[in-house]
Amino acid sequence: QVQLVESGGGLVQPGGSLRLSCQASGIILSIYHLGWHRQAPGKQRELVALITRGGTINYVDSVRGRFTISRDNARNTVYLQMNSLKPEDTAVYYCNAARVAVPVGDYWGQGTQVTVSS
């Protein structure tokens, strides 16, 4: 059974930092493209950061320069370091592992709440 388990969310003041972790079981993350998505109340889910199987990284413009995605294949974990947090970063954050070649897969974590407020 495949599981992605996120952790590290919480309440932080504007300007603060959090590091989200997503640990996988049942799959080997190194062969997947890994993404962090977020969904704020009343808004569509958006892709925030992506790291491909080959290591190419992309960010949505609103977080570029503040967020860093990384992967630790030995720990089968993907991270999202979030610095200089803003109230508009408040959302539920989800990790995703996707692969279009065999073995095809599209897996999601349960989400972790990030709230940025003073």
Secondary structure, DSSP 8 states (H G I E B T S, - for coil): --EEEEE--EEE-TT--EEEEEEEESS-GGGSEEEEEEE-TTS--EEEEEE-TT--EEE-TTTTTTEEEEEETTTTEEEEEE-S--GGG-EEEEEEEEESSSS-EEEE---EEEEE--
